[in-house]
């Protein structure tokens, strides 16, 4: 299975929280795991916020960031382009998505077009999941609504 992970799913690989075990299983079964290059900034921001809010210690957040950095090059990373941003603007309008969620949806759709196989979007963001579910993309986890 080809899996597109957004930042909400990626963070669960590095911070133990609800969904962490499920994400680990998904990653193990994926034939290809990819994301948008914006996920690099989103994951770093989420880990820093988790530290600031004392969800994890500073040292735990730093270790998670190091682990993420070490695995970054193993991900298929979809680059941004003017065309992709235009597509994100269209899906933002069509689905009422926030900016980065629209970029994730547009990127997953673009990636699916490029590989010619179904891509499954892994996200714990309800709005992004619902929008992806209305397209030809697969959605994970099942029944998030």
C-alpha positions as CSV (number, residue, x, y, z in Angstrom):
1,X,0.0,0.0,0.0
2,X,1.2,3.5,-0.9
3,X,0.7,5.7,2.1
4,X,0.7,9.5,2.3
5,X,1.2,10.7,5.9
6,X,0.4,14.2,7.1
7,X,2.0,15.7,10.2
8,X,-0.7,14.5,12.5
9,X,0.2,10.9,11.6
10,X,3.9,11.5,11.5
11,X,4.1,13.0,15.0
12,X,2.6,9.8,16.4
13,X,5.8,7.9,15.2
14,X,7.9,10.0,17.5
15,X,5.6,10.9,20.5
16,X,3.8,8.1,22.3
17,X,0.1,9.0,22.3
18,X,-3.2,7.6,21.2
19,X,-2.7,6.1,17.7
20,X,1.1,5.6,18.0
21,X,0.8,1.8,17.8
22,X,-1.6,1.9,14.9
23,X,0.7,4.3,13.0
24,X,3.7,2.0,13.6
25,X,1.7,-1.0,12.1
26,X,0.7,1.1,9.1
27,X,4.2,2.2,8.5
28,X,5.3,-1.5,8.6
29,X,2.8,-2.5,6.0
30,X,3.3,0.4,3.6
31,X,5.2,-0.3,0.4
32,X,6.0,3.4,0.1
33,X,5.6,6.1,2.7
34,X,5.5,9.7,1.5
35,X,4.6,13.2,2.5
36,X,4.8,16.9,1.4
37,X,8.0,18.8,2.2
38,X,5.9,21.1,4.4
39,X,5.6,18.2,6.9
40,X,9.2,18.9,8.0
41,X,8.2,22.2,9.4
42,X,4.9,21.0,10.7
43,X,6.4,18.1,12.7
44,X,9.1,20.3,14.2
45,X,6.4,22.8,15.2
46,X,4.3,20.1,16.8
47,X,7.2,18.7,18.7
48,X,8.2,22.1,20.0
49,X,4.6,22.8,21.0
50,X,4.4,19.5,22.8
51,X,7.5,20.5,24.8
52,X,6.2,24.0,25.6
53,X,2.9,22.5,26.8
54,X,4.7,19.9,28.9
55,X,3.2,17.0,27.0
56,X,6.7,15.7,26.7
57,X,9.9,17.0,28.2
58,X,12.3,19.1,26.3
59,X,14.8,16.2,26.1
60,X,12.0,13.9,24.8
61,X,11.0,16.4,22.2
62,X,14.6,16.9,21.1
63,X,15.1,13.1,20.8
64,X,11.9,12.9,18.8
65,X,13.1,15.7,16.5
66,X,16.4,13.9,16.0
67,X,14.7,10.6,15.2
68,X,12.4,12.4,12.7
69,X,15.4,14.1,11.1
70,X,17.2,10.8,10.7
71,X,14.2,9.2,9.0
72,X,13.3,12.2,6.8
73,X,15.3,11.1,3.8
74,X,13.6,7.7,3.9
75,X,10.3,9.3,3.1
76,X,9.2,10.0,-0.5
77,X,9.0,13.8,-0.3
78,X,6.8,15.6,-2.7
79,X,8.1,19.0,-3.6
80,X,6.0,22.1,-3.8
81,X,5.4,23.9,-7.1
82,X,3.1,26.7,-8.3
83,X,0.9,24.1,-9.9
84,X,0.6,22.2,-6.6
85,X,-0.2,25.4,-4.6
86,X,-2.9,26.3,-7.2
87,X,-4.4,22.8,-6.7
88,X,-4.3,23.3,-3.0
89,X,-6.1,26.6,-3.3
90,X,-8.8,24.8,-5.3
91,X,-9.3,22.0,-2.8
92,X,-9.2,24.5,0.1
93,X,-12.2,26.3,-1.5
94,X,-14.0,23.1,-2.5
95,X,-13.6,21.4,0.9
96,X,-13.4,24.3,3.3
97,X,-9.9,23.2,4.4
98,X,-7.2,25.2,6.3
99,X,-4.1,26.0,4.2
100,X,-1.7,23.2,5.2
101,X,-4.6,20.6,5.1
102,X,-5.3,21.8,1.6
103,X,-1.7,21.4,0.7
104,X,-1.7,17.8,2.1
105,X,-4.8,16.9,0.1
106,X,-3.5,18.4,-3.1
107,X,-0.1,16.7,-2.6
108,X,-1.7,13.3,-2.0
109,X,-3.9,13.7,-5.1
110,X,-0.9,14.8,-7.2
111,X,1.2,11.9,-6.0
112,X,-1.6,9.5,-6.8
113,X,-1.8,11.0,-10.3
114,X,2.0,10.6,-10.7
115,X,2.3,7.0,-9.5
116,X,-0.8,5.8,-11.2
117,X,-1.9,3.7,-8.1
118,X,-4.2,4.4,-5.3
119,X,-2.7,6.4,-2.4
120,X,-4.0,6.2,1.1
121,X,-4.0,9.3,3.2
122,X,-3.1,8.7,6.8
123,X,-4.3,11.6,9.0
124,X,-5.8,12.2,12.4
125,X,-7.2,15.5,11.3
126,X,-11.0,15.1,10.9
127,X,-11.5,17.8,8.2
128,X,-8.6,16.5,6.1
129,X,-9.8,12.9,6.5
130,X,-13.4,13.8,5.4
131,X,-12.1,15.7,2.4
132,X,-9.8,12.9,1.3
133,X,-12.6,10.4,1.8
134,X,-14.7,12.2,-0.8
135,X,-11.9,11.8,-3.4
136,X,-10.4,8.8,-5.1
137,X,-7.8,8.6,-2.3
138,X,-7.9,5.9,0.3
139,X,-8.3,7.1,3.9
140,X,-6.7,5.8,7.1
141,X,-7.7,5.2,9.9
142,X,-11.0,3.8,8.8
143,X,-14.1,5.6,10.0
144,X,-12.4,8.7,11.5
145,X,-15.2,11.0,10.4
